[in-house]
Amino acid sequence: MYFYLHKSFTDKQTQRIKEAIRAVLNQWARHSNEKWAGGTNVGISELALCTNRYATKNFKPVWAKSSVSNAIAVTNLAMNQLTQLIRDNGFKKSPPATIDPQSLTTIYAPTASTKRRVPLSLRINPKQLDSAALGDLDLTGSVLHSWLHRAGWTDPKITSYFISECPMCVMRNLKPKNPNVRDSSYYKFFD
């Protein structure tokens, strides 16, 4: 994958960004391996199972003509779309992905309206990268949330929406929700 990181990020910030991207790619690969289940393509990933417990809305990216039936199917669709965007990036069929600084939210990426040739560009708040309040899983989930925007999903930043629940599953390390931890403690890291 090809990214152009803005030169104003410190070495430590650059390392965190690279680790978060690597963690999202590992989650994407894990999903794919579990879904393919040794070549059968009938498996269900832990990510899809976790998302299926909580996501009940927004099963349709902006470019799709119709919605899919459930959170397992939408997780598969989203990961397939990320595959397309990763492929376009790797084969230089999309504009170069840039990672630039910004000062508002943790990570920002606008929602893409097409399926192909969409750069995986992000804007990241450097101060958040330096904050101990932003754990590694939080950063990974925030990158995934932003890339889901690039893949065509929108959100109102509330619970039960696919684009919120899927990254929150990553932020919880695919564990069930803890009733003592509010969802807002996770999606405060979303754009």
Long-range contacts (C-beta under 8 A, 24 or more apart in sequence): 1-25, 1-86, 1-89, 1-90, 1-97, 1-120, 2-89, 2-90, 2-92, 2-96, 2-97, 3-96, 3-97, 3-98, 3-99, 3-120, 4-96, 4-97, 4-98, 4-99, 5-98, 5-99, 6-98, 6-99, 6-100, 6-101, 8-101, 8-126, 9-99, 9-101, 9-124, 9-126, 9-129, 10-126, 12-129, 12-130, 13-126, 13-129, 13-130, 16-129, 16-136, 16-139, 17-99, 17-124, 17-129, 19-136, 19-139, 20-136, 20-139, 20-140, 20-142, 20-143, 21-143, 23-136, 23-137, 23-140, 23-143, 24-140, 24-143, 24-144, 24-147, 24-170, 25-86, 27-140, 27-144, 27-170, 28-79, 28-82, 28-83, 28-86, 31-75, 31-79, 32-79, 32-83, 35-76, 35-79, 44-72, 45-75, 46-174, 47-75, 47-79, 47-166, 47-169, 47-170, 47-174, 48-72, 48-75, 48-76, 50-169, 50-172, 50-174, 50-175, 50-176, 51-75, 51-162, 51-165, 51-166, 51-169, 53-176, 54-159, 54-160, 54-165, 54-168, 54-169, 54-177, 55-160, 55-161, 55-162, 55-164, 55-165, 55-166, 56-160, 57-160, 57-161, 57-162, 58-153, 58-154, 58-155, 58-161, 58-162, 58-163, 59-162, 61-151, 61-152, 61-153, 62-111, 62-112, 62-113, 62-152, 62-153, 62-154, 63-112, 63-113, 63-114, 63-115, 63-152, 64-152, 71-162, 71-165, 71-166, 74-162, 75-162, 75-166, 78-148, 78-151, 78-153, 78-162, 78-166, 81-115, 81-151, 81-152, 82-147, 82-151, 84-115, 84-116, 85-118, 85-120, 85-147, 85-150, 85-151, 86-120, 88-116, 88-117, 88-118, 89-119, 89-120, 93-117, 94-118, 94-119, 94-120, 95-119, 95-121, 97-121, 97-122, 98-122, 99-123, 99-124, 100-124, 101-125, 101-126, 103-127, 105-189, 105-190, 105-191, 106-134, 106-139, 106-142, 106-188, 106-189, 106-190, 106-191, 107-142, 107-143, 107-145, 107-146, 107-189, 107-190, 107-191, 108-146, 108-191, 109-146, 109-147, 109-149, 109-150, 109-191, 110-149, 110-150, 111-149, 111-150, 111-152, 111-153, 111-154, 112-149, 112-150, 112-151, 112-152, 113-152, 114-152, 115-152, 118-150, 118-151, 119-150, 120-147, 120-150, 121-150, 122-146, 122-147, 128-189, 134-189, 137-170, 137-171, 137-172, 137-173, 138-171, 138-186, 138-189, 139-189, 140-170, 140-171, 141-167, 141-168, 141-170, 141-171, 141-186, 141-189, 142-167, 142-189, 142-190, 144-170, 145-187, 145-189, 145-190, 145-191, 146-190, 146-191, 149-191, 155-190, 157-187, 157-190, 158-183, 158-187, 159-183, 159-187, 164-190
